[in-house]
Amino acid sequence: MSLQHLLSIADLEPGQLRALLDRAQELRPLALGGSTLRATLQGKTVCPLFFEASTRTRSSFMLAASRLGADVLPFDVANSSGKKGETAIDTMRTLEAMGVDCFVIRTAIDGELRALRDAAKPETRFINAGDGRSNHPTQGLLDMLTIRQHKGTDFSCLKVVIAGDILHSRVARSGLQALKILGCGEIRVCGPDSLMPDDGTLEGCKRVSRFDDAMAGADVVMMLRLQRERMEQGLVGSLESYFADYGLDTRRVALAAPDAIIMHPGPMNRGVEIADDVADGQQSVIFEQVSNGVAVRMAVLQAVFAA
Ligand code: NCD
């Protein structure tokens, strides 16, 4: 399995997507410590270049790279010459000139990632760690791995709900692409009209207005963070009314299948889109998603360096 870059789930063949998930599953025991694979990327340098805040994605990429034996350059954008006006492209080329082989990029600007890739040396690898509203392919992969671990590899019988702020969510876009490739039986989307994209993202999905109806008999529930930092004007009313209409509480969880799993990419707005007792409840797999993130990112790093 090899690919030079991972910019979007949509760039993957179905076989490549499945191979990455299979490899991540194999790597799972090594991902959380005791890696025996430290010779794999010896002599290679990986740099997380994050122009936007991150806890999970940046940390797990750094752990994944070091568990494969790469040198990791923990570049801190917030304290860099970016503050003096240096452009993102000049920043990337400066680090590339020091021998970075692979950039893991997060940016708030849709399209910036491809511009960085085009400005780099042809052999430099790029992995998307979230760009604007567009893509977050490794999150899509870790979400699919988590679903597979609980529900098996046949997605055709699954009813998956994606709820909340889909408009601003690169997690939802990558998740939807992956679910469609894997042949998910039914994808229900639910959220306020003001937070539903009208750009074709929801093609093939069932739009359900009432959250209670969306939850009925669901096997997998993917909650999304209300992304207030990306809202130019108030797209939702009060947080209390948002929770009343679209918040996941135990009453709504009880409407789903008894073995339904509850997912959230993090960071959570507790009490806004998800109640504490659901986030921390028996059916929550939210911290399993985080653990799977390390394994998935090891699989992706291996694949880009195999190219
Ligand atoms: C997400 C992101 O940054 O897109 N976080 C993550 O990577 N787990 C989701 C979010 O910010 O809401």
Boltz pocket constraint, residues with backbone or C-beta under 6 A from the ligand:
constraints:
  - pocket:
      binder: B
      contacts: [[A, 53], [A, 56], [A, 57], [A, 129], [A, 130], [A, 136], [A, 139], [A, 170], [A, 171], [A, 224], [A, 225], [A, 227], [A, 265], [A, 266], [A, 267]]
      max_distance: 6.0
